[in-house]
Amino acid sequence: MNSVRYDSQGSMYQAANMSAPTPNDNTPSSSAASQRTAALRIDPAMKTVQTASTAKRRWQWLAAVVVFLLVATALVLKPSVIAVSTATVSKLSPTVELVTLTSSGYLVAQRRASLASKASGRLVYLAVREGSRVKEGDLLARLDARDVAAQFAAATSQIEVAKGVLAQAQAELTDARAAAHRARDLVAKNFASPATLDTAVARENRAIAALESAKAALAASQHSANASKAARDETEIRAPFDGVVVAKNANVGDVITPFSNAAESKGAVLTLADLSTLEAEVDVSESNISKVSVGQACEIQLDAFPDERFTGQVVSIVPTVDRAKATIMVKVRFDEINARFLPDMSTKVSFLSRPASEEEKKPRLMAPKTAIRQGVAFTIENDKAKAVSVKTGKQAGGLVEILEGLQVGDTVINPVDEHLKDGSPVEKQTRR
């Protein structure tokens, strides 16, 4: 009978037939016992392989446990990354304490004109370009005016003809008056018949009528010449006021048709603006319009000059509400116009509760108070917090003046986390 046995390591092997010998067996009992003993013996080679396999598995488990412990230790000992938000150090005016409302808008020239000719024709002369400064009456552009120039020349010639006819009529009247005077003397002395006097008087009257007709003809010729001159002048574009050319919409060779939308034609040739009339136009919501009044002091900041502040005052509140935006336009005039100001510059207007003093008008380097902790601010360098010692000055609202340690444009961590220190790993939060 064959049976299955297991060694001490749990390996299975098949044992030899272990049935007890029967009395009829021809094999001696000692020989059979030897065979059974041999069958039960474990092969040394097999035992060595099994022992090595078990040891290998044990070492693998031990290595996994060690790696796990190392990773866990590294995670525990690794410093945590602190999520931070930032603020920018900038130059601000101390008038922030006086600000009651802030609105944004653009610079707009209150005197602005799109220039075109009343006549239609081809543009043959253009004397200016964008940025050109012009004086009132300067010739800026001219259309092809050969036809109206010819008409003007003809009208001028008609004036000369009319003047000649008038001179002739005046000479005829002089002669007729003299003849009538002689006829009266002769009739008075009975040297001529009354019919002779009647003829002389009739001639004088005709001369008077001819003179009046010549005068009327001369006036008509002059009016015709003036009309031709006006038609010629309509082909010229002149500056209606002192200003700067802010847009050039046509070039020499373009067909100008100001009162139609003909294909390939242009309307306005130039756009002229008087920069001395620049004002800031900002939109104020209906809910805040009660905080604005005409004559109110303002501080104006232009995106083009972020480090400068300009003073002004409210000159008008347009009595119309933008239904789509629920805003009202407010116009703010500068106290002093700067030559660097240009139309359509972006602007931000701060409405003040009172006019600022001269000391309050001076911009200062400011940072949020929450960005300073015990005279130390933190910047970000290589994803780590860097401590910077700063010297602070006066406070204004939630801001504090920076006297030393930081510069305009520096980015500081704000607010400062209580666990933050020099060299702490940080991650800048992304605003959504």
C-alpha positions as CSV (number, residue, x, y, z in Angstrom):
1,M,0.0,0.0,0.0
2,N,1.4,3.4,-1.1
3,S,0.9,6.3,1.3
4,V,1.8,10.1,1.3
5,R,4.1,11.5,3.9
6,Y,5.3,15.0,4.7
7,D,8.8,16.0,5.9
8,S,9.6,18.4,8.6
9,Q,9.4,21.4,6.2
10,G,5.9,20.4,5.0
11,S,7.1,19.0,1.7
12,M,5.2,16.1,0.4
13,Y,6.7,12.9,-0.8
14,Q,5.3,9.4,-1.5
15,A,6.3,6.6,0.7
16,A,6.8,3.1,-0.5
17,N,4.3,0.3,0.0
18,M,4.1,-0.1,3.7
19,S,1.9,-3.1,3.9
20,A,3.0,-5.7,6.3
21,P,4.5,-8.8,4.8
22,T,2.3,-11.7,4.5
23,P,3.2,-15.2,5.4
24,N,3.2,-16.1,1.7
25,D,6.0,-13.5,0.8
26,N,9.0,-15.2,-0.6
27,T,11.3,-12.1,0.4
28,P,13.0,-12.4,3.7
29,S,11.6,-10.1,6.3
30,S,14.9,-8.3,6.9
31,S,15.2,-7.4,3.3
32,A,11.7,-5.9,3.1
33,A,12.3,-3.9,6.2
34,S,15.4,-2.4,4.7
35,Q,13.5,-1.4,1.6
36,R,10.8,0.3,3.6
37,T,13.4,2.2,5.7
38,A,15.1,3.4,2.5
39,A,11.8,4.6,1.1
40,L,11.0,6.7,4.2
41,R,14.5,8.4,4.2
42,I,14.5,12.1,2.9
43,D,16.8,12.9,0.0
44,P,19.5,15.3,1.4
45,A,19.6,17.3,-1.9
46,M,15.9,17.9,-1.8
47,K,16.1,19.1,1.8
48,T,18.8,21.6,1.0
49,V,16.8,23.2,-1.9
50,Q,13.7,23.5,0.3
51,T,15.7,25.1,3.1
52,A,17.2,27.7,0.8
53,S,13.8,28.6,-0.7
54,T,12.3,29.1,2.7
55,A,15.2,31.3,3.8
56,K,14.9,33.4,0.6
57,R,11.3,34.1,1.3
58,R,12.1,35.2,4.8
59,W,14.7,37.7,3.6
60,Q,12.3,39.1,1.1
61,W,9.7,39.8,3.8
62,L,12.4,41.3,6.0
63,A,13.6,43.6,3.2
64,A,10.0,44.8,2.5
65,V,9.5,45.6,6.1
66,V,12.8,47.6,6.3
67,V,11.8,49.6,3.1
68,F,8.4,50.3,4.6
69,L,9.9,51.6,7.8
70,L,12.4,53.8,5.9
71,V,9.7,55.4,3.8
72,A,7.5,56.0,6.8
73,T,10.4,57.5,8.6
74,A,11.2,59.8,5.7
75,L,7.6,61.0,5.4
76,V,7.4,61.7,9.1
77,L,10.7,63.6,9.2
78,K,10.1,65.5,5.9
79,P,9.0,69.1,6.6
80,S,5.5,69.9,5.5
81,V,4.9,72.4,2.7
82,I,3.0,75.6,3.8
83,A,0.4,77.0,1.4
84,V,0.8,80.8,1.3
85,S,-0.7,83.8,-0.4
86,T,1.2,86.8,-1.5
87,A,1.0,90.6,-1.9
88,T,3.1,93.1,-3.9
89,V,5.0,95.9,-2.3
90,S,4.1,99.1,-4.1
91,K,4.2,102.9,-3.8
92,L,0.9,104.2,-2.5
93,S,-0.4,107.5,-1.4
94,P,-1.3,108.0,2.3
95,T,-4.6,109.3,1.0
96,V,-5.9,105.7,1.1
97,E,-7.4,106.6,4.4
98,L,-9.5,109.4,2.7
99,V,-10.8,107.2,-0.2
100,T,-14.5,106.6,-0.1
101,L,-14.9,105.0,-3.5
102,T,-12.7,103.8,-6.3
103,S,-13.8,103.4,-10.0
104,S,-11.9,102.7,-13.2
105,G,-12.3,104.1,-16.7
106,Y,-10.4,105.8,-19.5
107,L,-9.0,109.2,-20.5
108,V,-11.2,110.9,-23.1
109,A,-10.6,114.2,-25.0
110,Q,-13.7,116.4,-24.6
111,R,-12.8,118.2,-27.8
112,R,-12.3,115.6,-30.6
113,A,-13.3,115.6,-34.2
114,S,-13.2,113.2,-37.2
115,L,-12.2,115.3,-40.2
116,A,-13.6,114.8,-43.7
117,S,-14.3,116.9,-46.7
118,K,-17.8,117.7,-47.9
119,A,-16.7,116.9,-51.4
120,S,-16.1,113.5,-52.9
121,G,-12.9,112.6,-54.7
122,R,-9.5,111.0,-54.6
123,L,-7.1,112.0,-51.9
124,V,-4.0,113.6,-53.5
125,Y,-2.3,115.3,-50.5
126,L,-1.8,114.3,-46.9
127,A,0.4,116.5,-44.7
128,V,0.2,114.8,-41.3
129,R,0.5,111.4,-39.6
130,E,-0.5,110.0,-36.2
131,G,1.0,112.1,-33.5
132,S,1.4,115.3,-35.6
133,R,0.6,118.5,-33.7
134,V,-1.3,121.0,-35.7
135,K,-2.6,124.6,-35.3
136,E,-6.0,125.8,-36.1
137,G,-6.3,126.5,-39.9
138,D,-3.4,124.3,-41.0
139,L,-3.9,122.4,-44.3
140,L,-4.0,118.7,-43.4
141,A,-5.2,117.0,-46.6
142,R,-6.6,117.8,-50.0
143,L,-8.7,116.0,-52.6
144,D,-8.3,116.1,-56.4
145,A,-9.9,119.6,-57.1
146,R,-9.1,120.2,-60.8
147,D,-12.8,120.4,-61.8
148,V,-13.8,122.9,-59.1
149,A,-10.6,124.8,-59.7
150,A,-11.5,125.2,-63.3
151,Q,-15.0,126.4,-62.3
152,F,-13.4,128.9,-60.0
153,A,-11.1,130.2,-62.7
154,A,-14.1,130.7,-65.1
155,A,-16.1,132.5,-62.4
156,T,-13.1,134.8,-61.8
157,S,-13.0,135.6,-65.5
158,Q,-16.7,136.4,-65.5
159,I,-16.0,138.9,-62.8
160,E,-13.5,140.7,-65.0
161,V,-16.0,140.7,-67.9
162,A,-18.7,142.1,-65.6
163,K,-16.4,144.8,-64.5
164,G,-15.7,145.8,-68.1
165,V,-19.5,146.0,-68.9
166,L,-20.0,148.1,-65.8
167,A,-17.3,150.6,-66.8
168,Q,-18.9,150.8,-70.3
169,A,-22.3,151.5,-68.7
170,Q,-20.8,154.2,-66.5
171,A,-19.2,155.9,-69.5
172,E,-22.5,155.7,-71.5
173,L,-24.4,157.2,-68.5
174,T,-21.9,160.1,-68.3
175,D,-22.3,160.9,-72.0
176,A,-26.1,160.6,-71.8
177,R,-26.3,162.9,-68.8
178,A,-24.2,165.5,-70.6
179,A,-26.4,165.2,-73.7
180,A,-29.5,165.6,-71.7
181,H,-28.1,168.7,-70.0
182,R,-27.2,170.4,-73.3
183,A,-30.7,169.5,-74.7
184,R,-32.3,171.2,-71.7
185,D,-30.3,174.4,-72.3
186,L,-31.1,174.5,-76.0
187,V,-34.8,174.0,-75.4
188,A,-34.7,176.7,-72.7
189,K,-33.2,179.1,-75.3
190,N,-35.6,177.9,-78.0
191,F,-32.6,176.6,-80.0
192,A,-34.0,173.0,-80.1
193,S,-37.4,171.4,-80.1
194,P,-38.9,169.6,-77.1
195,A,-38.6,166.3,-79.0
196,T,-34.8,166.6,-78.9
197,L,-34.9,166.9,-75.1
198,D,-37.2,163.9,-74.8
199,T,-34.7,161.8,-76.8
200,A,-31.8,162.9,-74.6
201,V,-33.7,162.2,-71.4
202,A,-34.7,158.7,-72.7
203,R,-31.0,158.0,-73.5
204,E,-30.0,159.0,-70.0
205,N,-32.6,156.7,-68.5
206,R,-31.4,153.8,-70.6
207,A,-27.8,154.5,-69.5
208,I,-28.9,154.5,-65.8
209,A,-30.7,151.1,-66.3
210,A,-27.7,149.7,-68.2
211,L,-25.4,150.7,-65.3
212,E,-27.7,149.0,-62.7
213,S,-27.7,145.9,-64.9
214,A,-23.9,145.9,-65.1
215,K,-23.7,146.2,-61.3
216,A,-26.0,143.3,-60.9
217,A,-24.1,141.2,-63.4
218,L,-20.8,142.0,-61.5
219,A,-22.4,140.9,-58.2
220,A,-23.7,137.7,-59.8
221,S,-20.2,137.0,-61.1
222,Q,-18.7,137.6,-57.7
223,H,-21.2,135.2,-56.0
224,S,-20.5,132.6,-58.6
225,A,-16.8,132.9,-57.9
226,N,-17.4,132.6,-54.2
227,A,-19.4,129.5,-54.8
228,S,-16.7,128.0,-56.9
229,K,-14.1,129.0,-54.2
230,A,-16.2,127.3,-51.5
231,A,-16.4,124.2,-53.7
232,R,-12.7,124.2,-54.0
233,D,-12.2,124.8,-50.3
234,E,-14.4,121.8,-49.6
235,T,-11.7,119.6,-51.2
236,E,-9.3,120.8,-48.5
237,I,-9.2,119.5,-44.9
238,R,-8.0,122.1,-42.4
239,A,-7.6,121.8,-38.6
240,P,-10.6,123.3,-36.8
241,F,-8.6,123.7,-33.6
242,D,-5.2,123.2,-32.1
243,G,-4.6,119.5,-31.4
244,V,-2.9,116.2,-32.1
245,V,-3.7,113.8,-34.9
246,V,-4.7,110.6,-33.0
247,A,-5.8,108.5,-36.0
248,K,-5.2,108.4,-39.8
249,N,-8.0,106.6,-41.6
250,A,-7.0,107.1,-45.3
251,N,-3.9,107.3,-47.5
252,V,-3.1,109.2,-50.7
253,G,-4.9,107.6,-53.5
254,D,-8.0,106.5,-51.5
255,V,-11.4,107.7,-52.7
256,I,-13.1,109.8,-50.1
257,T,-16.9,109.6,-49.9
258,P,-18.0,111.1,-46.6
259,F,-21.8,110.8,-47.0
260,S,-22.0,107.2,-48.4
261,N,-20.9,103.7,-47.8
262,A,-19.6,103.1,-51.3
263,A,-17.4,100.1,-51.7
264,E,-13.6,100.7,-51.3
265,S,-14.2,104.3,-50.2
266,K,-13.3,106.1,-47.0
267,G,-15.2,108.5,-44.8
268,A,-13.2,110.4,-42.3
269,V,-9.6,111.0,-43.2
270,L,-8.2,112.0,-39.9
271,T,-9.2,112.2,-36.2
272,L,-8.0,115.2,-34.3
273,A,-8.1,115.6,-30.5
274,D,-7.3,118.5,-28.2
275,L,-5.2,116.9,-25.5
276,S,-5.7,119.9,-23.2
277,T,-9.3,118.8,-22.7
278,L,-8.5,115.3,-21.5
279,E,-10.7,114.1,-18.7
280,A,-11.1,110.8,-16.9
281,E,-14.4,109.2,-17.5
282,V,-15.3,106.4,-15.0
283,D,-18.4,104.3,-14.4
284,V,-19.9,104.4,-10.9
285,S,-22.5,101.9,-9.9
286,E,-26.0,103.2,-9.0
287,S,-25.6,102.0,-5.4
288,N,-22.5,104.2,-4.9
289,I,-23.4,107.3,-6.8
290,S,-24.5,109.0,-3.6
291,K,-20.8,109.1,-2.5
292,V,-19.9,111.3,-5.5
293,S,-20.6,115.0,-5.9
294,V,-19.6,117.7,-8.3
295,G,-16.4,119.5,-7.1
296,Q,-15.3,116.5,-5.0
297,A,-11.5,116.0,-4.7
298,C,-10.1,113.0,-6.5
299,E,-6.8,111.1,-6.9
300,I,-6.1,109.8,-10.3
301,Q,-3.8,106.9,-11.1
302,L,-2.9,105.9,-14.7
303,D,-1.8,102.3,-15.5
304,A,0.9,103.8,-17.7
305,F,2.5,105.6,-14.7
306,P,1.8,103.3,-11.7
307,D,4.2,105.1,-9.4
308,E,2.6,108.5,-9.9
309,R,-0.6,110.1,-8.5
310,F,-2.4,113.1,-10.0
311,T,-5.0,115.3,-8.4
312,G,-8.3,116.3,-9.9
313,Q,-12.0,117.0,-9.1
314,V,-15.4,115.9,-10.3
315,V,-16.7,118.3,-13.0
316,S,-19.9,116.5,-14.1
317,I,-22.1,113.5,-13.4
318,V,-23.8,112.5,-16.7
319,P,-27.6,112.3,-16.0
320,T,-28.0,109.0,-17.8
321,V,-27.9,105.5,-16.5
322,D,-26.4,102.6,-18.5
323,R,-29.2,100.1,-18.2
324,A,-27.0,97.1,-19.1
325,K,-24.3,97.8,-16.5
326,A,-26.4,99.8,-14.0
327,T,-23.7,102.5,-13.9
328,I,-23.5,106.3,-14.2
329,M,-20.7,108.1,-16.0
330,V,-18.7,110.5,-13.9
331,K,-16.2,113.0,-15.5
332,V,-13.1,114.0,-13.6
333,R,-10.8,116.9,-14.7
334,F,-7.1,117.0,-13.9
335,D,-5.8,119.9,-11.9
336,E,-2.8,120.0,-14.2
337,I,-2.6,118.4,-17.7
338,N,0.6,116.4,-18.3
339,A,2.0,116.2,-21.8
340,R,2.4,112.4,-21.4
341,F,-1.4,111.9,-21.1
342,L,-2.9,110.2,-24.2
343,P,-6.5,109.5,-25.1
344,D,-7.9,106.1,-24.0
345,M,-5.3,105.5,-21.3
346,S,-6.6,103.2,-18.5
347,T,-7.2,105.1,-15.3
348,K,-8.4,104.5,-11.8
349,V,-10.0,107.3,-9.8
350,S,-10.2,107.4,-6.0
351,F,-12.9,109.7,-4.7
352,L,-11.7,111.4,-1.5
353,S,-13.7,112.5,1.6
354,R,-11.7,115.7,1.6
355,P,-8.8,117.3,-0.3
356,A,-5.4,115.8,0.6
357,S,-2.6,117.9,2.1
358,E,0.7,118.2,0.5
359,E,2.3,115.7,2.8
360,E,-0.5,113.2,2.0
361,K,0.1,113.6,-1.7
362,K,3.6,112.1,-1.5
363,P,3.6,108.4,-2.4
364,R,5.2,106.0,0.0
365,L,6.4,102.4,-0.2
366,M,3.6,100.4,1.5
367,A,2.9,96.8,2.3
368,P,0.1,95.1,4.2
369,K,0.5,95.1,8.0
370,T,-0.2,91.3,8.0
371,A,2.9,90.7,5.9
372,I,5.2,91.9,8.7
373,R,5.8,89.9,11.8
374,Q,8.1,91.4,14.4
375,G,10.0,93.4,11.9
376,V,10.5,90.5,9.5
377,A,8.8,90.0,6.1
378,F,9.1,86.8,4.0
379,T,9.7,86.5,0.3
380,I,9.7,83.4,-1.8
381,E,13.0,82.1,-3.2
382,N,13.3,78.6,-4.8
383,D,10.0,77.5,-3.3
384,K,11.2,78.4,0.2
385,A,10.5,81.3,2.5
386,K,13.2,83.8,2.9
387,A,13.2,86.1,5.9
388,V,13.9,89.8,5.3
389,S,14.4,92.3,8.0
390,V,12.4,95.5,7.4
391,K,12.1,98.9,9.0
392,T,8.6,100.2,9.1
393,G,7.2,103.7,9.4
394,K,3.7,105.2,9.6
395,Q,0.6,103.1,9.2
396,A,-2.4,103.9,7.0
397,G,-5.4,101.7,7.4
398,G,-4.3,98.1,6.8
399,L,-1.0,99.2,5.3
400,V,2.4,100.1,6.8
401,E,5.2,102.2,5.3
402,I,8.4,100.4,4.4
403,L,11.5,102.4,5.1
404,E,14.2,99.7,4.5
405,G,14.4,96.1,3.4
406,L,12.0,95.9,0.5
407,Q,11.6,97.6,-2.9
408,V,8.8,98.4,-5.2
409,G,7.5,95.3,-6.9
410,D,8.8,92.8,-4.3
411,T,6.4,89.9,-3.6
412,V,5.9,89.1,0.1
413,I,4.0,86.4,1.9
414,N,0.7,87.8,3.2
415,P,-0.5,86.9,5.8
416,V,2.5,85.4,7.6
417,D,1.7,81.9,8.9
418,E,2.5,81.4,12.6
419,H,4.6,78.3,11.7
420,L,6.5,80.1,8.9
421,K,10.2,80.5,9.4
422,D,13.3,81.2,7.3
423,G,13.8,78.2,4.8
424,S,10.3,76.8,5.3
425,P,9.0,75.0,2.1
426,V,6.1,77.0,0.8
427,E,3.6,76.7,-2.1
428,K,1.9,79.7,-3.5
429,Q,-1.9,79.3,-3.6
430,T,-3.6,79.7,-6.9
431,R,-6.7,81.9,-6.8
432,R,-9.8,80.6,-8.5
